[in-house]
Amino acid sequence: MSYAPAFLSRASAFSRGDGSAFGRWFFTVDKFLLTLVFALVGCGVIAVAAASPAAAHRLSGTNFRYDDLYFLKRQVLWVLAGLPLMLAVSMLPLHWARRLSVIGTGVFTLALVLVLFGGSGTTSNGAMRWLAIGGFQFQPSEFLKPMFVISTAWLLSLRFEDKSLPTMELSFALLLGICVLLLAQPDLGQTVLVSTVWLVQAMLAGMPLALFGVIALGGLVMVGVAYLTLPHVADRIDKFITGGGDTYQIDKALDCFRAGGLFGVGPGEGVTKFRLPEPHTDYIFSVIGEEFGLIACLCIACLYVIIVVRVFMALLDEDNAFVMLAASGLATQFGLQATINMAVNLKLLPSKGMTLPFISHGGSSFLALCLGMGLLLALTRRNPYRNASPYAERWRTA
């Protein structure tokens, strides 16, 4: 009985005035957003468990046979590595998050160059997107995306301090350079994603509507050029528009949704998924549709919507231009990537080869998403005791 007041006093002191790095992080991080991310990661592990046998059977050859749970085991390892990375990045003060992103943008842009010209790039499905270093392969473009968003947000935010600075032009030049490297791989999907996110940031930074129209028209011209010069792009667009040619991938994806109906056939009971190409990555949403049903697919789609809305709601009263541009860019990128993947699975967009965030199996993709979400959590940290604690905004300048 006598210890209760002392315990409550210590708890109150920790919640309102703990000056440690963990204390500042715990009581300023958006716990609801963090919970939503954990829920999405949990759904991803379950989805990969459902898709793993189908992927193992499709990829097993005469020289090597995958265990049915091979991809699930790998996904668990990526989760165990990625979540600590996300939490560590979310503890960074603003200036460290900005420095990390600017340096990372330079490093991974150089990595994109090495993929194409350094002799270390590896080819997958006709595209050169992977870099092999010391026996480890990773996709530089995945890590570049969130860091590029932060870097452009920093450049564009400088306009709010001095409108004479050519930061809009500099950020656009950086965008063009990265787009050229992505198209050379070729990777039209990532190019469209990165360009769209930059346009959103530029509009929020005050880009004139006329200039927006010119850039948007230029983007359409670029897509047209890609259609005329890149055979695999033309093939995918033709299949999407006419429905002719080899439409095996999307046909099997739609068959999965038809087989699952509203409530699915049950965990591990799916059969159509065994005929589905890339069931653990690009088309994992279709596996979810077969085994868990349309209701489960809608719940996952709602998770993405709630995460994006949560971020934008938190930015309504944001007075820091850099935070506003960076967080809105990361949220747009996250939501748009999820939308593209789900739309491809439902035959609403041509095939893009883009993973479903935190759901699809993958090392580079999952770790890069954890990095990006960690940056987003760092940007959206707020102290609920702003008026009561001397540490209210210390994390911003610590």
C-alpha positions in Angstrom: 0.0 0.0 0.0 2.8 2.4 0.9 4.6 1.7 -2.4 1.6 2.6 -4.6 2.1 6.4 -4.5 5.8 6.1 -5.3 5.2 3.8 -8.2 2.5 6.0 -9.7 4.9 9.0 -9.3 7.6 7.2 -11.2 5.2 6.2 -13.9 4.0 9.7 -14.3 7.5 11.1 -14.4 8.4 8.5 -17.1 5.4 9.4 -19.2 5.7 13.1 -19.0 9.3 14.0 -18.5 11.6 11.0 -19.2 14.5 12.4 -21.1 16.0 9.1 -22.4 15.9 8.4 -26.1 13.5 5.5 -25.6 11.2 7.6 -23.3 11.0 10.4 -25.9 10.3 8.0 -28.6 7.7 5.9 -26.8 5.5 8.8 -25.8 5.8 10.8 -29.1 5.5 8.0 -31.7 2.1 7.5 -33.3 1.1 4.3 -31.6 -2.0 3.8 -33.7 -0.1 4.1 -36.9 2.6 1.7 -35.5 -0.2 -0.8 -34.6 -1.6 -0.6 -38.1 1.8 -1.4 -39.6 2.3 -4.3 -37.2 -1.2 -5.6 -38.3 -0.2 -5.3 -41.9 3.1 -7.2 -41.3 1.1 -10.0 -39.5 -1.2 -10.3 -42.5 1.8 -10.5 -44.7 3.3 -13.4 -42.8 -0.1 -15.3 -43.0 -0.4 -14.5 -46.7 3.2 -15.7 -47.5 2.4 -18.9 -45.5 -0.5 -19.5 -47.8 1.5 -18.7 -51.0 4.7 -20.4 -50.0 3.7 -24.0 -51.1 2.5 -22.7 -54.5 5.7 -20.7 -55.1 7.9 -23.7 -54.0 6.1 -26.0 -56.4 6.4 -23.6 -59.3 10.1 -22.8 -58.8 11.3 -26.3 -57.9 13.4 -27.7 -60.7 15.4 -30.8 -61.4 18.5 -29.5 -59.6 16.9 -28.0 -56.6 13.6 -28.5 -54.8 12.2 -25.9 -52.5 10.6 -26.9 -49.2 6.9 -26.0 -49.0 7.6 -23.5 -46.2 10.9 -22.1 -47.7 9.5 -18.7 -48.6 7.6 -18.4 -45.2 10.8 -19.1 -43.3 12.6 -16.4 -45.4 9.8 -14.0 -44.8 10.0 -14.5 -41.0 13.7 -13.8 -41.2 13.1 -10.6 -43.1 10.5 -9.5 -40.6 12.9 -10.2 -37.7 15.5 -8.0 -39.5 13.1 -5.3 -40.8 11.1 -4.4 -37.8 14.1 -3.5 -35.6 15.3 -1.4 -38.5 12.0 0.4 -38.7 11.9 1.1 -35.0 15.5 2.3 -34.9 14.9 4.7 -37.8 11.7 6.0 -36.2 13.8 7.2 -33.2 15.9 9.5 -35.4 15.6 13.3 -34.8 14.5 15.2 -37.9 17.9 16.5 -38.9 19.4 12.9 -38.7 16.5 11.5 -40.8 17.1 14.2 -43.4 20.9 13.6 -43.4 20.4 9.9 -43.7 18.1 10.3 -46.7 20.3 12.8 -48.5 23.3 10.6 -48.2 21.3 7.5 -49.0 19.9 9.2 -52.2 23.5 9.7 -53.4 24.6 6.2 -52.5 21.6 4.4 -54.1 21.6 6.6 -57.2 25.3 5.5 -57.6 24.1 1.9 -57.1 21.6 2.3 -59.9 24.5 3.4 -62.2 26.5 0.3 -61.1 23.5 -1.9 -61.9 23.6 -0.8 -65.5 27.3 -0.1 -66.1 29.3 -1.5 -63.2 29.3 -5.1 -64.3 27.6 -6.3 -61.0 24.0 -6.0 -62.1 22.0 -9.2 -62.4 19.0 -9.8 -64.8 15.6 -11.1 -63.7 12.6 -11.6 -66.0 14.4 -9.6 -68.8 15.2 -6.6 -66.6 18.5 -5.6 -64.9 17.4 -4.3 -61.5 19.5 -6.2 -59.0 23.0 -5.4 -57.7 25.2 -8.3 -56.5 27.8 -7.4 -53.8 29.7 -10.1 -51.9 27.2 -12.8 -52.7 24.2 -10.7 -51.5 21.7 -9.3 -54.1 19.5 -6.3 -53.5 17.4 -3.9 -55.6 18.8 -0.3 -55.2 15.6 1.3 -56.5 13.6 0.0 -53.6 15.9 1.7 -51.0 16.2 4.8 -53.2 12.4 5.6 -53.2 11.9 6.6 -49.6 15.2 8.5 -49.4 14.5 10.4 -52.6 11.1 11.5 -51.2 12.8 12.9 -48.1 15.6 14.6 -50.2 13.1 16.3 -52.5 11.0 17.4 -49.6 14.0 19.1 -48.1 14.8 20.8 -51.4 11.3 21.9 -51.9 10.8 23.1 -48.3 13.6 25.6 -48.8 11.3 27.6 -51.1 9.2 28.5 -48.1 12.3 30.3 -46.7 13.6 31.9 -49.8 11.5 31.8 -53.0 14.5 32.9 -55.1 16.2 29.5 -54.6 16.0 27.2 -57.6 15.0 24.2 -55.5 12.1 23.2 -57.7 14.4 23.0 -60.7 17.1 21.1 -58.7 14.6 18.5 -57.4 13.2 18.1 -61.0 16.6 17.6 -62.4 17.3 14.9 -59.7 14.0 13.3 -60.7 14.9 13.2 -64.4 18.3 11.7 -63.7 16.7 8.9 -61.6 13.9 8.3 -64.1 16.5 7.9 -66.9 18.3 5.2 -64.8 15.1 3.4 -64.0 13.9 3.4 -67.6 17.3 2.0 -68.7 16.8 -1.1 -66.5 13.9 -1.0 -67.7 11.4 -0.3 -64.9 8.5 1.8 -66.0 6.4 1.0 -62.9 8.9 2.5 -60.5 9.4 5.4 -62.8 5.7 6.3 -62.8 5.5 5.8 -59.1 8.5 8.1 -58.3 7.4 10.7 -60.7 3.8 10.8 -59.4 5.0 11.2 -55.8 7.3 14.1 -56.8 4.4 15.8 -58.6 2.3 15.6 -55.4 5.1 17.1 -53.4 5.7 19.8 -56.0 2.0 20.8 -56.0 2.0 21.0 -52.2 5.1 23.2 -52.4 3.3 25.6 -54.7 4.1 24.6 -58.2 2.0 26.6 -60.8 -0.9 24.6 -62.3 0.4 25.4 -65.8 3.8 23.9 -65.1 2.0 20.8 -63.6 0.1 20.4 -66.9 3.3 20.6 -68.9 5.1 18.0 -66.7 2.1 15.7 -66.8 2.0 15.9 -70.6 5.7 15.2 -70.7 5.1 12.1 -68.6 2.4 10.9 -71.0 4.8 11.4 -73.9 7.5 9.4 -72.0 5.0 6.5 -71.5 4.3 6.7 -75.3 8.0 6.5 -76.0 8.4 3.6 -73.7 5.5 1.9 -75.5 7.2 2.4 -78.9 10.7 1.4 -77.8 10.3 -1.2 -75.1 8.8 -4.4 -76.3 7.8 -5.8 -72.9 6.0 -2.5 -72.1 4.1 -2.6 -75.4 3.2 -6.3 -74.8 1.7 -5.6 -71.4 -0.3 -2.5 -72.5 -1.6 -4.4 -75.6 -2.7 -7.3 -73.4 -4.5 -5.0 -71.0 -6.3 -3.0 -73.7 -7.2 -5.7 -76.2 -7.3 -8.8 -73.9 -5.5 -10.7 -76.7 -2.2 -12.6 -76.7 -0.9 -14.5 -73.7 -3.0 -13.3 -70.7 -2.2 -16.4 -68.6 -1.0 -14.4 -65.5 -4.0 -12.2 -65.1 -6.5 -15.0 -66.1 -5.2 -17.2 -63.2 -5.2 -14.2 -60.8 -8.9 -13.6 -61.6 -9.6 -17.4 -61.3 -8.2 -17.2 -57.7 -10.7 -14.5 -56.8 -13.6 -16.4 -58.4 -12.6 -19.6 -56.5 -12.4 -17.8 -53.2 -15.7 -15.9 -53.3 -16.6 -13.8 -50.3 -15.1 -16.0 -47.6 -12.4 -18.0 -49.3 -11.8 -21.8 -49.5 -9.9 -21.8 -46.2 -6.2 -21.6 -45.2 -4.1 -24.1 -47.1 -7.1 -25.3 -49.2 -6.4 -23.2 -52.3 -5.8 -25.1 -55.6 -5.8 -22.4 -58.2 -2.8 -20.6 -56.6 -0.6 -23.5 -57.8 -1.1 -22.3 -61.4 -0.5 -18.7 -60.5 2.8 -17.1 -61.6 4.7 -15.3 -58.8 2.1 -16.2 -56.1 4.3 -15.1 -53.2 5.2 -11.6 -54.7 3.4 -9.8 -57.5 0.2 -11.9 -57.2 -0.1 -12.6 -53.5 -3.2 -10.5 -53.3 -4.9 -13.1 -55.5 -3.8 -15.9 -53.2 -5.4 -14.0 -50.3 -8.6 -13.8 -52.4 -8.7 -17.5 -53.0 -7.9 -18.7 -49.5 -9.4 -16.0 -47.3 -12.0 -14.4 -49.7 -13.1 -11.0 -50.9 -13.9 -9.8 -47.3 -10.3 -10.4 -46.3 -9.0 -8.5 -49.4 -11.3 -5.6 -48.5 -10.0 -5.5 -44.9 -6.4 -5.4 -46.1 -7.3 -2.6 -48.6 -8.9 -0.7 -45.7 -5.7 -1.1 -43.7 -3.8 0.8 -46.4 -6.4 3.5 -46.6 -6.5 4.0 -42.9 -2.7 4.3 -42.7 -2.6 6.9 -45.5 -5.6 8.9 -44.0 -4.0 8.7 -40.6 -0.8 10.4 -41.9 -2.6 13.1 -43.7 -4.9 13.8 -40.8 -1.8 14.2 -38.6 -0.4 16.8 -41.1 -3.5 19.1 -41.0 -2.0 21.2 -38.3 1.7 20.8 -39.3 3.6 24.0 -39.5 6.9 22.6 -40.6 7.1 22.6 -44.4 9.8 19.9 -44.6 7.7 17.5 -42.4 4.6 18.2 -44.3 6.2 17.5 -47.7 8.2 14.5 -46.6 5.4 12.7 -44.7 2.8 13.4 -47.4 5.3 12.1 -50.1 6.0 8.9 -48.1 2.3 8.3 -47.5 1.5 8.9 -51.1 4.2 6.5 -52.2 3.0 3.8 -49.8 -0.6 4.1 -50.8 0.0 4.3 -54.5 2.3 1.2 -54.5 -0.4 -0.8 -52.7 -3.1 0.5 -55.1 -1.1 -0.4 -58.2 -0.4 -3.9 -57.0 -4.1 -4.6 -56.1 -5.3 -3.0 -59.3 -3.0 -5.2 -61.4 -4.3 -8.3 -59.6 -7.9 -7.2 -60.4 -7.0 -6.4 -64.1 -7.6 -2.7 -63.6 -4.0 -1.9 -64.6 -1.4 -3.5 -66.9 1.1 -5.8 -65.1 3.8 -3.7 -63.3 5.9 -6.2 -61.3 5.4 -4.2 -58.1 5.1 -5.8 -54.7 2.2 -5.3 -52.2 3.8 -3.3 -49.2 4.5 -5.5 -46.2 2.5 -8.4 -47.7 4.5 -9.7 -50.6 7.6 -11.8 -49.9 10.9 -10.2 -50.6 14.1 -9.0 -48.9 14.9 -5.7 -50.6 11.3 -4.7 -50.8 10.5 -5.5 -47.1 13.6 -3.9 -45.7 13.1 -0.8 -47.9 9.5 -0.5 -46.7 10.6 -0.8 -43.1 13.1 2.0 -43.8 10.5 4.2 -45.4 7.9 3.5 -42.6 10.5 4.2 -40.0 11.2 7.6 -41.6 7.4 8.3 -41.7 7.0 7.4 -38.0 9.9 9.7 -37.2 8.3 12.5 -39.1 4.9 12.1 -37.5 6.0 11.9 -33.9 4.1 14.2 -31.6 4.2 14.7 -27.8 0.7 14.3 -26.2 2.0 16.3 -23.2 3.1 19.3 -25.3 2.1 21.8 -22.6 3.1 19.7 -19.6 6.5 18.3 -20.4 9.9 20.1 -20.8 10.7 17.4 -23.4 7.7 18.2 -25.6 9.5 19.0 -28.8 13.1 18.1 -27.8 13.2 15.2 -30.3 13.0 17.6 -33.2 16.3 19.3 -32.3 18.1 16.6 -30.2 
